[in-house]
Amino acid sequence: MVGVYLSGTGNTKHCIEKLICLLDETAQAIPIEESEAVQELSQHNFIVLAYPVQYSNVPVMVRDFIKHYADFWKGKQVLCVATMAMFSGDGAGCSARLLKKYGAEVVGGLHIQMPDSISDVKLLKKPAEKNREIIQAADRKIEEWAGKIKQGRFPKDGLYFYDRIAGLLGQRLWFSGKTKDYSNQLKISQACIGCGLCARQCPMKNLAVKNSKATAGGHCTMCYRCVNSCPQQAITLLGDTVVEQCRYDRYGEG
């Protein structure tokens, strides 16, 4: 067993690491951007694929990863884990359909609610205590399903036809343009001091420091690592100002 994941602000990283550990203490969870992730795909028959849902869709970086390594999925058993702030419909189903196209056996889908991490939009903001409660509920759900999976029973979140309709009508139909491709909308203000933290963290290598200021290309996968980690709150994507930098380590135990 191996876990492969994209995590922007720590939510998905926490969930997959907890699940993997409960299922197999020797298993690893590897960030999707690391070269080791590809090597591990070929060596394991059971894969947990985890990512944050974006408008009831899979981040384009994850979709590209699945497509680029299409040959690795044939005959593999895959559990799709999707984290979300509130609703996704078929967040797990979106990757499941693509994986099946390349010959994978999708054994299950698991949706896990985690604190909202879109720091430049006010819509889903909650108090810190409420976010801690959300994480505690997520942990309980992971623990419950880990026990069931060990017994051969898998969750089916997002895998049914009605889930697909819910995801389509609930979000994807209206916001498909935001998730169809990589974004070139990342904005960096004059508050930037050129520390380079964003460039080091970006999974797409989309950021670089030039003339003592961070600059962005057109391959943002909207993971929000840079936005929520910038010490100057100089980076935004959807909004124009940072409302609250939300990361797992602010509300979790680590």
C-alpha positions in Angstrom: 0.0 0.0 0.0 1.1 3.5 -0.7 -0.5 7.0 -0.5 -0.1 9.7 -3.1 -1.5 13.1 -2.5 -1.7 16.8 -3.2 -2.0 19.0 -0.2 -2.0 22.8 -0.2 -2.5 23.8 3.5 -2.1 20.5 5.3 -5.7 19.3 5.4 -5.3 16.5 2.8 -1.8 15.6 4.1 -3.2 15.1 7.6 -6.1 12.9 6.4 -4.1 10.6 4.2 -1.3 10.2 6.7 -3.8 9.3 9.4 -5.7 6.8 7.2 -2.6 5.2 5.8 -1.1 4.7 9.3 -4.3 3.1 10.6 -4.4 0.7 7.6 -0.7 -0.1 7.5 1.9 1.4 9.9 4.7 0.6 7.4 3.0 2.4 4.5 4.1 5.8 3.2 2.1 8.9 2.0 4.1 10.8 -0.6 3.4 14.2 -2.1 2.4 14.1 -5.7 5.1 16.5 -6.8 8.0 14.2 -5.5 9.6 11.9 -8.1 9.4 9.1 -5.5 5.6 9.1 -6.0 5.9 7.7 -9.5 8.3 5.0 -8.5 6.0 3.9 -5.7 3.1 3.6 -8.1 4.8 0.8 -9.9 5.7 -1.1 -6.8 2.3 -1.3 -5.0 -1.0 -2.8 -6.0 -3.1 -0.8 -3.5 -3.0 3.0 -3.8 -4.7 5.7 -1.8 -5.0 8.9 -4.0 -5.9 12.0 -2.0 -6.5 15.7 -3.0 -8.6 18.8 -2.1 -11.7 19.3 -4.1 -12.0 22.5 -6.2 -15.6 23.4 -7.1 -16.5 19.7 -7.2 -13.6 18.9 -9.4 -10.1 17.4 -9.1 -7.1 19.8 -9.2 -5.7 20.0 -12.7 -2.3 18.9 -11.3 -3.8 15.7 -10.1 -5.7 15.1 -13.3 -2.4 15.6 -15.3 -0.6 13.2 -12.9 -3.2 10.5 -13.6 -3.1 11.0 -17.3 0.7 11.3 -17.6 1.3 8.0 -15.8 -1.7 6.3 -17.3 0.2 3.0 -17.8 0.9 2.7 -14.0 -2.8 2.5 -13.1 -3.7 -0.6 -15.0 -4.7 -3.4 -12.6 -4.2 -1.3 -9.5 -6.7 -1.0 -6.7 -7.3 2.7 -5.8 -9.1 4.4 -3.0 -9.9 8.0 -3.9 -10.0 10.4 -0.9 -11.3 13.9 -1.4 -11.1 16.7 1.2 -13.5 19.6 1.0 -14.7 22.7 3.0 -18.4 21.9 2.7 -19.7 20.1 -0.5 -18.3 18.2 -3.4 -21.0 15.9 -4.8 -18.7 13.6 -6.7 -15.3 14.9 -5.7 -13.9 11.3 -5.4 -15.9 10.2 -8.5 -14.2 12.7 -10.8 -10.8 11.0 -10.3 -12.5 7.5 -10.1 -13.9 7.9 -13.6 -10.5 8.9 -15.0 -8.7 6.1 -13.2 -11.1 3.5 -14.5 -10.4 4.8 -18.0 -6.8 3.7 -17.5 -7.6 0.3 -16.2 -7.6 0.9 -12.4 -10.1 -0.8 -10.1 -11.6 1.9 -7.9 -12.5 0.2 -4.7 -14.0 3.2 -2.9 -14.3 6.9 -2.4 -14.1 8.8 0.8 -15.1 12.5 1.3 -13.8 14.3 4.3 -14.8 17.7 5.4 -11.9 19.9 6.7 -11.6 23.6 7.5 -11.9 26.1 4.6 -8.5 27.1 3.4 -9.5 29.7 0.7 -7.9 32.6 2.6 -8.9 35.4 0.2 -12.7 34.7 0.2 -14.9 35.1 3.3 -17.6 32.7 2.3 -16.8 29.6 4.5 -14.9 31.2 7.3 -15.5 29.7 10.8 -14.2 30.4 14.3 -11.0 28.5 15.3 -13.0 26.3 17.8 -15.4 25.3 15.1 -12.5 24.3 12.8 -11.1 22.2 15.6 -14.5 20.4 15.8 -14.4 19.8 12.1 -11.0 18.2 12.3 -12.1 16.0 15.2 -15.1 14.9 13.2 -12.9 14.1 10.2 -10.6 12.1 12.4 -13.5 10.0 13.7 -14.7 9.4 10.2 -11.2 8.3 9.1 -10.9 6.0 12.1 -14.3 4.4 11.5 -13.6 3.7 7.8 -10.1 2.4 8.5 -11.7 -0.2 10.7 -14.3 -1.1 8.0 -11.7 -1.2 5.2 -9.6 -3.7 7.2 -12.8 -5.9 7.2 -13.1 -5.5 3.4 -15.8 -2.8 3.4 -15.1 0.4 1.5 -16.8 3.8 1.5 -18.5 4.8 -1.7 -18.7 8.6 -1.3 -19.1 10.4 -4.6 -19.1 7.3 -6.8 -22.8 7.0 -7.6 -24.7 8.6 -10.5 -26.7 10.9 -8.3 -23.4 12.1 -6.8 -22.2 13.1 -10.2 -25.4 15.0 -10.9 -25.1 16.8 -7.6 -21.5 17.8 -8.3 -22.3 18.9 -11.8 -25.4 21.0 -10.9 -24.1 22.1 -7.5 -20.8 23.6 -8.7 -19.0 22.2 -11.7 -21.4 23.4 -14.3 -21.1 27.0 -13.1 -17.4 27.1 -12.2 -15.9 24.7 -14.7 -13.8 27.5 -16.2 -11.9 27.9 -12.9 -10.8 24.3 -12.8 -10.4 23.4 -16.5 -6.8 24.4 -16.7 -4.0 25.9 -14.6 -4.6 29.5 -13.5 -2.7 32.6 -14.4 -4.6 34.7 -11.9 -2.2 34.6 -9.0 -1.6 38.2 -7.8 1.5 39.4 -5.9 1.3 42.8 -4.2 4.1 45.3 -3.4 4.1 43.9 0.1 6.2 41.0 -1.1 9.8 41.1 0.3 11.2 38.4 -1.9 11.8 35.9 0.9 11.3 33.0 -1.6 9.1 30.8 0.7 6.4 30.7 -1.9 8.8 29.5 -4.6 10.2 26.8 -2.4 6.7 25.5 -1.5 5.0 25.6 -4.9 4.3 22.1 -6.2 4.2 23.3 -9.8 7.4 25.4 -9.6 5.3 28.2 -10.8 6.9 30.9 -8.6 10.3 32.4 -8.7 12.1 35.4 -7.1 13.3 38.0 -9.6 14.7 41.3 -8.7 13.9 40.7 -5.0 10.2 40.0 -5.7 8.2 36.9 -6.3 6.8 36.4 -9.8 4.2 33.9 -10.9 3.8 32.1 -14.2 0.6 30.6 -15.7 0.7 27.2 -14.1 -1.0 27.7 -10.7 -2.8 24.6 -9.5 -4.7 26.6 -6.9 -3.4 24.7 -3.9 -3.1 27.9 -1.8 0.2 26.9 -0.3 1.8 30.3 -1.2 -1.3 32.4 -0.3 -1.6 30.8 3.2 2.1 30.8 4.0 3.2 34.2 2.8 4.5 36.1 5.9 3.5 39.4 4.3 0.1 38.3 3.1 1.2 39.5 -0.3 -0.4 36.8 -2.5 -4.0 36.3 -3.5 -5.8 34.3 -6.1 -9.6 34.5 -6.1 -9.9 37.7 -4.0 -7.8 40.8 -3.7 -7.0 40.7 0.0 -6.1 38.0 2.5 -9.0 37.5 4.9 -7.5 34.8 7.1 -4.5 32.5 6.4 -6.0 29.1 7.2 -3.7 26.0 7.6 -4.1 22.7 9.3 -1.3 23.5 11.8 -3.3 26.4 13.1 -6.2 24.1 14.2 -4.7 20.6 14.4 -2.4 19.1 16.9 0.7 19.4 14.7 
